Amino acid sequence: MSIAANIKKIKEELPSHITLVAVSKTNPAEKIQEAYETGQRHFGENKVQEMVAKANQLPTDIKWHFIGHLQTNKVKYIAPFVHLIHAVDSLKLLQEIDKQAKNNSRIIDCLLQVYIATEETKFGLSEEEINTLLSNTIIGELNHINVRGLMGMATNTNDVGQISKEFDAIHRLHLRINASGKFKHFDILSIGMSNDYRIAIQNGSNLIRVGSSIFGERNY
Ligand SMILES: *Cc1c(COP(=O)(O)O)cnc(C)c1O
């Protein structure tokens, strides 16, 4: 099926409060343009250079989501235009985003990445690490970031029960942080990819990151 048909099909089944981020990593600008022409505006990339290059050649009303691991020394390249940074996993990174946002006279929206899977992956914070981070008073002094919510990736498995359990855990953490009143607009839960977005939506997701179901399998 075409990119347009894939987007249409996914959108038809999405409740209206859910944001669809089309994960365009590894796909050329022409494919993004094709998706753009269907009205799609949110796109996700996981490499700084690739996102900057694409942003420079595509329409300026695209909302760029940075969904990969972000190194502090690269924040400055995306700070002028990034819409939402999904995978923040340290206070140091939050401080750098705040600094670069200030340099650009912006406030940048961020999500904290929570480690919910059982498999070994390098990135994301445990619930305990999140608690420690949130209890740090420095966060309250960062005026150029908005911590908008949480992002997570479930274990890559066909076990629906396990995926549900992991998404439920991050959903409950999200509700708890929101209820604490620490952040004014703590309203985004970024969970769900091509293979598990339906399960994510049942567990409170309001932003899904879908790549291969839109653009086809990636060739690295
Ligand atoms: C690649 C990627 C996606 C999209 O994965 P698909 O399985 O192709 O939908 C979503 N989130 C993150 C963080 C990714 O790196």
Residues whose N, C-alpha, C, O or C-beta is under 5 A from the ligand:
A	BS01	LIG	V23 N46 I67 M193 S194 N195 R209 V210 G211 S212 S213
